[in-house]
Amino acid sequence: MSKHTLTNRSPVLSQKQRARFESKIDVASSLHGCHLWKGKLNAEGRGRFSANGLTDYAYRWAVVFAGTMLRLGDVVDHLCNNPTCVRLSHLRVTDHEGNMKHMVETGNHGSAKLQPDEVREIRRRLRRPAKDRPTQRELAQEFGGSRSMISRI
């Protein structure tokens, strides 16, 4: 399976496929307004979605559902630095160089940098009673880090 199966393709997508995609998005729980992918994740914690025999990252599907055709070399950049986010206003289509420049500018080099208020919020949620406590994986998705990062907090 190619990393970018949507490149140079303009799949005809049905309303049923769009509804299935949208059913896997949590628009309410993010501290920073991200729309979090709650469907399948790969080993890196990035959302995956399949339709019409094509599988790619959920955030790439988000821009395709919005009508953008991705070309060879296009990269979908997370302006929010949260790889589980599929909110269109948090995404931009760029190239590899633009994506790397954004990573350097924001200090996001594969390990999330949390603000003090975000760490306090994570700790507050982890102190909740077990029945109301989110999992470390859920918190990692919301804050754009890894489960081990949440465990260290």
N, C-alpha and C positions, 0 to 999 in steps of 0.2 A: 504494500500500500504506500503510495507516494505521500510525502509530507504535506504537499499542497495539491490535493486532488481537485480543488475548485479552480485552479489556475487555468485561464484561457477557455473556460467552459461557462456557458450560460444555461444552467439547468432550468428546465421548466418545473416550477414548484407549485404544488396544489395548496389550497387553503387548509386542507387536512394536515399537510406536512408543516405548514406555518403554525397551525394550532398546536401540533405536537412539539415543535421547537419552543413555542412560547410557554407551554405547560411546564417546561423544565427551567424556568427563570423565576427567581425570587426577587421581586422588586421592592420588598419592604424591610428587609432585615439589616441592610448595610449602613454603617455609621457614616459613610461618605457618599451615599447616593448611588453606589454601584448596583447594577442588576446582576445578581450572582447566579452562575450556572449551577443547577442542582442535579443535572444529569450525570452521565458517565464522565469519569476523569481518567486521563492517562497517568503514567507513573510520575510525571512532573507536576501533576495537579492541574493540568489544563483540560478544560471541557472538550468533549468529542461529540459529534453529531453526524448522523448518516441519513441520507435521503437519495433516492434514485440510484443506489449503488455507489454513491460517492460519500466518503468519510473525510472529515477535516475538523480543525479546531472550531469550537462553537462560536468563538468571536469572529472567525472568518465567515461562518455561516450568517452571523448577524448582519454583516455588511452586504452579503449577497441577497439576503431577504429584503434589505433596504433598496436593492436595485443596482448595486455596484458590481461590475464584472471585474474580477481580479486578474491582472496580467502577470506574466512571468516576471519575477523580481519584486512583486508587490508584497509588502509586509504589513500586517495589521498591528499597529502600535497601541498599547494601553496608556493613555494619558494619565490614568489614575494609578498606574503601576500595579494593578490587581489582575493577575492572569485568569481569574475566574469570572471577570466582569464581561458582560455582553451588551452593556448600555451604549447605544450609538454615539451619544455625546461624549463618551469616555474613550472612543476609538477613533483612529485615523489611519488611512491607507498611506503608506510611505514606502521607502525602500530600506534596504539593510543599513545603509549609511545613516539615514534619518533616524532609524530605530536605535542604533548604537549611540548617536549623538544625544538622543533623549535620555538613554540610560545613564550616560555620563553626567548630563545636566542635573538629573534627579537623584543621582547616587544609588540607583537601583541596578546593581550588578549581580543579580541572581539571588540575593538575600535581602529580604524586605527590611526597610528602615522604618521603625515605628516611632511615632511621636509620643511624648510622655502621657498625653491624655488618652491615647490609644492603649498603651500598656495598662494604665489605671482601669480603663473600661474592660479590658480582657480579664484582669484580676478580679474585678467586681463580678463579672459573669461567672467566672470559675468558682466563686464562693457561694453561688446559689445552691439551694437544695438540689439533690441529684435529679429529681423529676423535672426541674426547671433549668438545669444546667446544659448549655450547648456542649457538643463534643469538641475535642481539640481540632478535629478535621473541619468542622463547621466554622469554628473561629478562624482557622487558617485560611479557608476560602474567603471569608468575609474581609479579612484584613490583608489578604494578598501575600501571605507567608506560607511556611510549611508547618506541619503538625509538630515537628521537633522544636521549631521556634516557639510555638505556643506552650509546649511542655517546659521549655526553659524559663518562660515567664512565670 
